[in-house]
Amino acid sequence: MKKHTLPLAPETFYHIYNRGINGEAIFKEERNYPYFLDKYGQYIEPVAKTYAYCLLGNHFHFLIRTRSIDDIASSDVIDQYDQYDQYVSKQFSRLFISYSQTINKTYERSGSLFDRPFRRIPVHHDSYFSQLVAYIHHNPVKHGFTDDFMDYPHSSYWSHLEARKTKLKRNEVLNWFGGQNEYRNFHLQQLDRTLIKSVLIEM
């Protein structure tokens, strides 16, 4: 089994990625972005904590940490370790199906919208965390959406710095970097692509 489709384990950081089937745009217009995040919160918040994200035209990136078995089992949905991956993966499937149904109805299309299976790479080393957060936020520049990642509205960069309510683990991220200034400064440094190569998922 390829590393990007390994079973999801409890209390593990993952770089999660998916894209539109055949490279199709999954966000057709501006209103699709907040709608997708609302659906994401509905289906994924119960099974994972979210640390960073970026939504881009035909794909997205998330940095998550799966919740413990006890956190999920408290709702009586799983009672054994081997059911964990099945349930969490099903939540992602429900997200994609629910969102796809709305897009299909709204834009008069049919069939699958997302590639299958969605990709995931575990982040086992602390040293990768900072690099991966910055990598996710720099993706709009990489793919030509903007010349300055700070100008891009559909990532978590500013959500970490602003005081508005968020479901992101904002304080944990900022504490990891050592505060807002350190967070900002790290994002202005050159990314170490060699260090984070194992947790990058390319189109």
ZAPASE-737264 format. One record per residue: residue in one letter; x, y, z of N, C-alpha, C, O in turn; residue number from 0. Coordinates in steps of 0.1 Angstrom, whole numbers, plus 5000, padded with zeros to 4 digits. Layout:
# ZAPASE-737264
 r  nxx  nyy  nzz caxx cayy cazz  cxx  cyy  czz  oxx  oyy  ozz   k
 a    X    Y    Z    X    Y    Z    X    Y    Z    X    Y    Z NUM
...
END
This chain:
# ZAPASE-737264
 r  nxx  nyy  nzz caxx cayy cazz  cxx  cyy  czz  oxx  oyy  ozz   k
 m 5008 4988 5000 5000 5000 5000 5009 5013 5000 5018 5013 5008   0
 k 5006 5022 4991 5013 5034 4991 5012 5042 5003 5001 5042 5010   1
 k 5022 5050 5007 5022 5057 5019 5011 5068 5020 5006 5071 5031   2
 h 5007 5073 5008 4996 5083 5009 4982 5078 5010 4973 5085 5010   3
 t 4981 5064 5011 4968 5059 5014 4968 5049 5026 4959 5041 5027   4
 l 4978 5050 5034 4979 5042 5046 4967 5044 5056 4962 5056 5055   5
 p 4963 5035 5064 4952 5037 5073 4955 5048 5083 4966 5050 5087   6
 l 4945 5056 5086 4946 5067 5095 4947 5061 5110 4938 5053 5114   7
 a 4956 5066 5117 4958 5062 5131 4954 5072 5141 4954 5084 5137   8
 p 4950 5069 5153 4946 5079 5163 4957 5088 5167 4969 5084 5167   9
 e 4954 5100 5171 4963 5110 5176 4976 5111 5168 4987 5111 5174  10
 t 4974 5113 5155 4986 5114 5146 4984 5126 5137 4973 5129 5132  11
 f 4995 5133 5135 4994 5145 5125 4995 5139 5111 5002 5130 5108  12
 y 4987 5145 5102 4987 5142 5088 4986 5154 5079 4980 5164 5083  13
 h 4993 5153 5068 4991 5162 5057 4981 5156 5048 4983 5146 5042  14
 i 4969 5162 5048 4958 5157 5040 4956 5165 5027 4957 5177 5027  15
 y 4954 5158 5016 4953 5164 5003 4942 5157 4995 4941 5145 4995  16
 n 4935 5165 4987 4927 5159 4976 4925 5170 4965 4927 5182 4968  17
 r 4921 5165 4954 4919 5174 4942 4907 5170 4934 4902 5159 4936  18
 g 4903 5179 4925 4892 5175 4916 4896 5164 4907 4907 5163 4902  19
 i 4886 5156 4903 4889 5145 4894 4893 5151 4880 4887 5160 4875  20
 n 4904 5145 4875 4910 5149 4862 4914 5164 4863 4914 5171 4853  21
 g 4917 5169 4875 4921 5183 4877 4910 5193 4876 4913 5205 4875  22
 e 4898 5188 4877 4887 5198 4876 4886 5207 4888 4890 5203 4899  23
 a 4882 5219 4886 4880 5229 4897 4870 5224 4907 4859 5220 4903  24
 i 4873 5224 4920 4863 5220 4930 4857 5232 4936 4846 5231 4943  25
 f 4863 5244 4934 4857 5256 4939 4854 5265 4926 4864 5270 4920  26
 k 4842 5266 4923 4838 5272 4910 4837 5287 4911 4839 5294 4902  27
 e 4834 5292 4923 4833 5306 4926 4835 5309 4941 4836 5300 4949  28
 e 4836 5322 4944 4840 5326 4958 4831 5319 4969 4837 5315 4979  29
 r 4818 5319 4967 4810 5314 4977 4812 5299 4980 4808 5294 4991  30
 n 4819 5292 4971 4822 5277 4974 4832 5275 4985 4831 5265 4992  31
 y 4841 5285 4987 4851 5283 4997 4846 5282 5011 4849 5273 5018  32
 p 4838 5292 5015 4833 5292 5029 4823 5280 5031 4822 5274 5041  33
 y 4816 5277 5020 4806 5265 5021 4814 5252 5023 4810 5244 5032  34
 f 4825 5251 5016 4833 5239 5018 4838 5238 5033 4838 5227 5039  35
 l 4843 5249 5038 4848 5249 5052 4837 5247 5062 4840 5240 5072  36
 d 4825 5251 5059 4814 5248 5068 4811 5233 5068 4809 5227 5079  37
 k 4812 5227 5056 4810 5212 5055 4821 5205 5062 4819 5195 5069  38
 y 4833 5210 5060 4845 5204 5066 4844 5204 5081 4846 5194 5088  39
 g 4839 5215 5087 4837 5216 5102 4827 5206 5106 4828 5200 5117  40
 q 4816 5204 5099 4806 5195 5102 4810 5181 5103 4807 5173 5112  41
 y 4818 5177 5093 4822 5162 5092 4835 5159 5098 4837 5148 5103  42
 i 4845 5168 5098 4859 5165 5102 4862 5169 5116 4870 5163 5123  43
 e 4856 5180 5120 4859 5185 5134 4856 5174 5145 4864 5173 5154  44
 p 4846 5165 5143 4844 5155 5153 4855 5144 5154 4856 5137 5163  45
 v 4863 5143 5143 4873 5132 5142 4887 5137 5142 4896 5129 5143  46
 a 4889 5151 5140 4903 5156 5139 4904 5170 5143 4894 5178 5141  47
 k 4915 5174 5148 4918 5188 5150 4925 5194 5138 4934 5187 5132  48
 t 4923 5206 5135 4928 5212 5123 4938 5223 5127 4935 5232 5135  49
 y 4950 5223 5121 4961 5233 5124 4964 5243 5113 4967 5254 5116  50
 a 4962 5239 5101 4964 5247 5089 4957 5242 5077 4954 5230 5076  51
 y 4954 5251 5068 4947 5247 5055 4950 5257 5044 4954 5268 5047  52
 c 4947 5253 5032 4947 5261 5021 4938 5255 5010 4940 5243 5007  53
 l 4929 5263 5005 4920 5259 4994 4924 5266 4981 4925 5278 4981  54
 l 4926 5258 4971 4931 5264 4958 4924 5257 4946 4927 5246 4942  55
 g 4915 5265 4940 4910 5261 4927 4905 5246 4926 4894 5243 4928  56
 n 4915 5238 4923 4912 5224 4920 4917 5214 4931 4917 5202 4929  57
 h 4922 5220 4942 4927 5211 4953 4928 5218 4966 4926 5230 4967  58
 f 4931 5211 4976 4932 5216 4990 4943 5209 4998 4947 5198 4994  59
 h 4948 5216 5008 4957 5210 5018 4952 5213 5032 4947 5224 5035  60
 f 4953 5203 5040 4951 5204 5055 4962 5198 5063 4967 5188 5059  61
 l 4965 5204 5074 4973 5198 5084 4964 5195 5096 4959 5204 5102  62
 i 4962 5182 5099 4953 5178 5110 4960 5169 5120 4971 5164 5117  63
 r 4954 5167 5131 4957 5157 5141 4945 5149 5144 4935 5155 5150  64
 t 4945 5136 5141 4933 5128 5144 4931 5127 5159 4940 5128 5167  65
 r 4918 5127 5163 4914 5126 5177 4917 5112 5182 4919 5102 5175  66
 s 4917 5111 5195 4919 5098 5202 4907 5089 5200 4896 5093 5196  67
 i 4910 5076 5202 4899 5066 5201 4888 5069 5211 4876 5068 5208  68
 d 4892 5073 5223 4883 5076 5234 4874 5088 5230 4862 5088 5233  69
 d 4880 5098 5224 4872 5110 5219 4861 5106 5210 4850 5111 5211  70
 i 4864 5098 5200 4854 5093 5190 4845 5083 5196 4833 5083 5193  71
 a 4851 5073 5203 4843 5062 5209 4832 5067 5219 4823 5060 5222  72
 s 4835 5079 5224 4825 5084 5234 4811 5086 5228 4801 5087 5235  73
 s 4811 5087 5215 4798 5088 5208 4793 5074 5203 4783 5074 5196  74
 d 4799 5064 5208 4795 5050 5205 4796 5046 5190 4788 5038 5185  75
 v 4805 5053 5183 4806 5050 5169 4816 5040 5166 4816 5033 5155  76
 i 4826 5038 5175 4836 5028 5173 4839 5022 5187 4838 5029 5197  77
 d 4843 5009 5187 4847 5003 5200 4859 4995 5198 4863 4988 5208  78
 q 4865 4995 5187 4877 4987 5185 4887 4995 5176 4883 5003 5168  79
 y 4900 4992 5178 4910 5000 5171 4909 4998 5156 4910 5008 5148  80
 d 4905 4986 5151 4905 4984 5136 4893 4990 5130 4892 4991 5117  81
 q 4884 4996 5138 4873 5003 5132 4876 5018 5130 4869 5026 5124  82
 y 4888 5022 5136 4891 5037 5136 4893 5043 5122 4886 5052 5119  83
 d 4902 5037 5115 4904 5042 5101 4892 5042 5093 4889 5051 5085  84
 q 4884 5031 5094 4871 5030 5086 4862 5042 5089 4856 5048 5080  85
 y 4861 5045 5102 4851 5056 5106 4856 5070 5102 4849 5077 5096  86
 v 4869 5072 5105 4875 5086 5101 4875 5088 5086 4871 5098 5081  87
 s 4879 5077 5079 4879 5078 5064 4865 5081 5059 4862 5088 5049  88
 k 4855 5074 5065 4841 5076 5061 4836 5090 5063 4828 5095 5055  89
 q 4841 5097 5074 4838 5111 5076 4843 5120 5064 4836 5129 5060  90
 f 4855 5117 5060 4860 5124 5048 4852 5121 5036 4849 5130 5028  91
 s 4848 5109 5034 4839 5105 5023 4826 5113 5023 4821 5117 5013  92
 r 4820 5114 5035 4808 5121 5037 4809 5136 5034 4801 5142 5027  93
 l 4821 5141 5037 4824 5155 5034 4824 5157 5019 4817 5166 5013  94
 f 4831 5148 5012 4833 5149 4997 4819 5147 4990 4816 5154 4980  95
 i 4812 5137 4995 4799 5134 4989 4789 5146 4991 4782 5150 4981  96
 s 4788 5151 5003 4779 5162 5006 4782 5174 4998 4773 5180 4992  97
 y 4795 5178 4997 4799 5189 4990 4796 5187 4975 4791 5196 4968  98
 s 4800 5175 4970 4798 5172 4956 4783 5173 4951 4780 5178 4940  99
 q 4775 5168 4960 4760 5168 4957 4756 5183 4955 4748 5186 4945 100
 t 4760 5192 4963 4756 5206 4962 4762 5212 4949 4755 5219 4942 101
 i 4775 5209 4946 4781 5214 4934 4774 5209 4922 4772 5216 4912 102
 n 4771 5196 4922 4765 5190 4910 4751 5196 4907 4747 5199 4896 103
 k 4744 5198 4918 4730 5204 4917 4731 5219 4912 4724 5223 4904 104
 t 4740 5226 4918 4742 5240 4915 4747 5243 4901 4742 5252 4894 105
 y 4756 5235 4897 4763 5238 4884 4759 5228 4873 4766 5227 4863 106
 e 4749 5220 4875 4743 5211 4866 4754 5201 4860 4755 5200 4848 107
 r 4761 5195 4869 4771 5185 4865 4767 5172 4872 4757 5172 4880 108
 s 4774 5161 4869 4771 5148 4875 4784 5141 4877 4794 5144 4871 109
 g 4783 5130 4885 4794 5122 4887 4803 5127 4898 4800 5137 4905 110
 s 4815 5120 4900 4824 5123 4911 4831 5136 4909 4833 5140 4897 111
 l 4833 5143 4919 4840 5156 4919 4855 5155 4923 4864 5162 4919 112
 f 4857 5146 4933 4870 5144 4939 4877 5131 4935 4871 5121 4932 113
 d 4891 5132 4934 4898 5120 4933 4896 5110 4944 4893 5114 4955 114
 r 4898 5097 4942 4897 5087 4952 4909 5078 4952 4914 5075 4941 115
 p 4915 5074 4963 4911 5079 4976 4918 5092 4979 4928 5096 4972 116
 f 4913 5099 4989 4920 5111 4993 4934 5108 4999 4936 5097 5005 117
 r 4944 5116 4998 4957 5113 5002 4960 5118 5016 4955 5129 5020 118
 r 4969 5111 5023 4973 5114 5036 4987 5110 5038 4991 5098 5035 119
 i 4995 5118 5044 5009 5114 5048 5011 5118 5063 5009 5129 5066 120
 p 5015 5108 5071 5017 5111 5085 5029 5120 5087 5039 5119 5080 121
 v 5028 5129 5097 5039 5138 5101 5044 5133 5114 5039 5136 5125 122
 h 5055 5125 5114 5060 5119 5126 5070 5127 5133 5073 5124 5145 123
 h 5077 5137 5127 5088 5144 5133 5084 5158 5136 5079 5165 5127 124
 d 5087 5163 5148 5083 5176 5152 5089 5187 5143 5084 5197 5140 125
 s 5101 5184 5138 5109 5193 5129 5101 5197 5116 5104 5207 5110 126
 y 5092 5188 5112 5085 5190 5100 5073 5200 5102 5068 5206 5092 127
 f 5068 5201 5114 5056 5208 5116 5056 5222 5111 5048 5227 5104 128
 s 5066 5230 5115 5067 5244 5111 5069 5245 5096 5062 5254 5090 129
 q 5077 5237 5090 5079 5237 5076 5066 5234 5068 5063 5241 5058 130
 l 5059 5225 5073 5046 5221 5066 5036 5232 5067 5029 5234 5058 131
 v 5034 5238 5079 5025 5249 5080 5028 5260 5070 5020 5265 5063 132
 a 5041 5264 5069 5045 5274 5060 5043 5270 5045 5039 5278 5037 133
 y 5047 5257 5043 5045 5252 5029 5030 5253 5025 5028 5257 5013 134
 i 5021 5249 5033 5007 5250 5030 5003 5264 5027 4996 5267 5017 135
 h 5008 5274 5035 5004 5288 5033 5010 5294 5020 5005 5303 5015 136
 h 5022 5288 5016 5029 5293 5004 5023 5287 4991 5027 5291 4980 137
 n 5014 5277 4992 5009 5271 4980 5003 5280 4970 5005 5277 4958 138
 p 4996 5290 4974 4990 5299 4963 5000 5306 4954 4998 5308 4943 139
 v 5012 5308 4960 5023 5314 4952 5028 5303 4942 5031 5306 4931 140
 k 5030 5292 4948 5036 5280 4940 5027 5278 4927 5032 5275 4917 141
 h 5014 5279 4929 5005 5275 4918 5000 5288 4911 4990 5287 4903 142
 g 5006 5299 4913 5003 5311 4905 4990 5318 4908 4985 5326 4900 143
 f 4984 5316 4920 4972 5323 4924 4975 5337 4928 4966 5346 4928 144
 t 4987 5340 4933 4991 5353 4938 5006 5354 4939 5013 5344 4939 145
 d 5011 5366 4939 5025 5368 4941 5030 5369 4955 5041 5367 4958 146
 d 5020 5371 4964 5023 5372 4978 5013 5363 4986 5001 5366 4986 147
 f 5018 5353 4993 5009 5344 5000 5001 5351 5010 4990 5346 5013 148
 m 5005 5362 5015 4997 5370 5025 4985 5376 5019 4976 5380 5027 149
 d 4984 5377 5006 4973 5383 4999 4962 5373 4996 4951 5377 4992 150
 y 4965 5360 4998 4955 5350 4994 4945 5348 5005 4949 5346 5017 151
 p 4932 5349 5002 4922 5349 5012 4917 5335 5017 4910 5334 5027 152
 h 4921 5324 5010 4915 5311 5013 4926 5302 5020 4926 5290 5017 153
 s 4934 5307 5029 4943 5299 5037 4941 5303 5052 4934 5312 5055 154
 s 4948 5295 5060 4947 5298 5075 4957 5308 5080 4958 5310 5092 155
 y 4965 5314 5071 4976 5322 5076 4971 5333 5085 4975 5335 5096 156
 w 4961 5341 5080 4956 5352 5088 4947 5348 5099 4946 5355 5109 157
 s 4941 5336 5098 4933 5331 5109 4941 5329 5121 4936 5329 5132 158
 h 4954 5325 5119 4963 5323 5131 4966 5337 5137 4970 5337 5149 159
 l 4965 5348 5130 4970 5360 5135 4958 5369 5140 4961 5378 5148 160
 e 4946 5367 5135 4935 5376 5139 4928 5370 5151 4930 5359 5155 161
 a 4920 5379 5157 4913 5375 5170 4899 5369 5168 4893 5364 5177 162
 r 4895 5369 5155 4881 5363 5153 4880 5349 5156 4890 5341 5156 163
 k 4868 5344 5159 4866 5331 5163 4870 5321 5152 4867 5323 5141 164
 t 4876 5310 5156 4880 5300 5147 4881 5286 5153 4882 5285 5166 165
 k 4879 5276 5145 4880 5262 5150 4894 5257 5149 4897 5246 5153 166
 l 4902 5265 5142 4917 5261 5141 4923 5261 5155 4919 5268 5164 167
 k 4933 5252 5156 4941 5252 5169 4951 5263 5168 4963 5261 5168 168
 r 4946 5275 5169 4954 5288 5167 4965 5289 5178 4976 5291 5174 169
 n 4961 5288 5190 4970 5290 5201 4981 5279 5201 4993 5282 5203 170
 e 4978 5267 5197 4988 5256 5196 4998 5259 5185 5010 5257 5187 171
 v 4993 5264 5174 5002 5268 5163 5011 5279 5167 5023 5278 5165 172
 l 5005 5290 5172 5014 5301 5176 5024 5298 5187 5035 5303 5186 173
 n 5019 5290 5196 5029 5286 5207 5040 5277 5201 5051 5278 5206 174
 w 5037 5269 5191 5047 5261 5185 5058 5270 5179 5070 5267 5180 175
 f 5054 5281 5172 5064 5290 5166 5071 5299 5176 5081 5304 5174 176
 g 5064 5301 5188 5070 5310 5198 5063 5323 5198 5068 5332 5205 177
 g 5051 5324 5192 5044 5337 5192 5041 5342 5178 5046 5337 5168 178
 q 5034 5353 5177 5030 5359 5164 5042 5364 5156 5042 5361 5144 179
 n 5051 5371 5162 5062 5376 5155 5071 5365 5149 5075 5365 5137 180
 e 5073 5354 5157 5081 5343 5152 5074 5336 5141 5080 5331 5131 181
 y 5060 5335 5142 5052 5329 5132 5053 5336 5119 5056 5331 5108 182
 r 5052 5350 5119 5054 5358 5107 5067 5357 5101 5069 5355 5089 183
 n 5078 5357 5110 5091 5357 5105 5095 5344 5098 5102 5343 5088 184
 f 5090 5333 5104 5092 5320 5098 5086 5319 5084 5093 5313 5075 185
 h 5075 5324 5082 5068 5324 5069 5076 5332 5059 5074 5330 5047 186
 l 5085 5341 5063 5092 5349 5053 5106 5343 5050 5113 5348 5042 187
 q 5109 5332 5057 5122 5325 5054 5120 5315 5043 5109 5312 5038 188
 q 5132 5311 5038 5132 5301 5027 5128 5287 5032 5133 5283 5042 189
 l 5118 5281 5026 5114 5267 5031 5125 5257 5028 5132 5258 5018 190
 d 5126 5248 5037 5136 5237 5036 5129 5225 5030 5123 5216 5037 191
 r 5129 5225 5016 5121 5214 5009 5127 5200 5011 5120 5190 5011 192
 t 5140 5199 5014 5146 5186 5017 5141 5181 5030 5138 5169 5031 193
 l 5139 5190 5040 5134 5185 5053 5120 5180 5052 5116 5170 5059 194
 i 5111 5187 5044 5097 5183 5044 5093 5175 5032 5081 5173 5030 195
 k 5103 5170 5025 5100 5162 5013 5091 5150 5015 5082 5148 5007 196
 s 5092 5144 5027 5085 5132 5029 5070 5135 5033 5061 5126 5032 197
 v 5067 5147 5036 5053 5151 5039 5047 5160 5028 5036 5166 5031 198
 l 5054 5162 5017 5048 5170 5006 5040 5160 4997 5044 5149 4994 199
 i 5029 5165 4992 5021 5158 4983 5019 5167 4970 5012 5177 4971 200
 e 5025 5163 4959 5024 5172 4948 5013 5168 4939 5008 5156 4939 201
 m 5008 5177 4930 4998 5175 4921 5003 5166 4910 4996 5163 4900 202
END
